[in-house]
């Protein structure tokens, strides 16, 4: 039996960082919609359009060419291809067989469209329907709320844990916020290659193999440290009360 919509809401609410939303949770949502491909994206993290950008990418991001993207940008509402186009028309706009049907939903913050989640099905698969669209609108609401919470929540990494340096802690914080290597480099005024090398060093220190594992391990160590501190504080209070009572 597949995952339920309410279980997806709960998983989103419990996500600890953007990487978790991008990978395991988006995979669950993609499977929920029986999609061939899926993805969570943010406009400020998309590569810039220039003369080297493939023509298909330029067309996909063109509001003049892509009516699905234009609908979401204008209305901040989810849509699938057969809501606004006759069957088969989308396949002429986007000839990729694994993009035969497409559904796109908005991610918003402070009344601004900041990104979206997209799903595709093979051209021979069943098209998305009204129930899919209603579920996607609900999921977009939950994702937007959770992302707003995560982006307003400061990430505090213990620099002494695993010998993490201040610069590495800065990089880890930006990774936790879902920044790409290029975006991290631009934010910290270092090269993208420097970011890659720093991440390799951090992976070795933490004995992990992915960005999500790295963030999870750092947060776990920090949470443990905070819990230990709270327990110590409670023990001190209890001892203080006992000493007071014995006098």
Protein Blocks (a to p, Z undefined) as FASTA:
>chain_A
ZZdfklmmmmmmmpcbfklmmmmmmmmmmmmnopabdcdddfklpccddfklcfklmmmm
pmklmmmlmmmmmnopacdfklmpcehklmmmmmcfklmbccdddddeehiafbdcdddd
dfkbccddfklmmmmmmmmmmmmmmmmmmmmpccdddfkggoiafklmmmmmmmmnopaf
klmmmmnopafklmmmmmmmmmmmnopabfklmmmmmmmmmmmmmmmmmmmmmmmmmmmm
mmmmmZZ
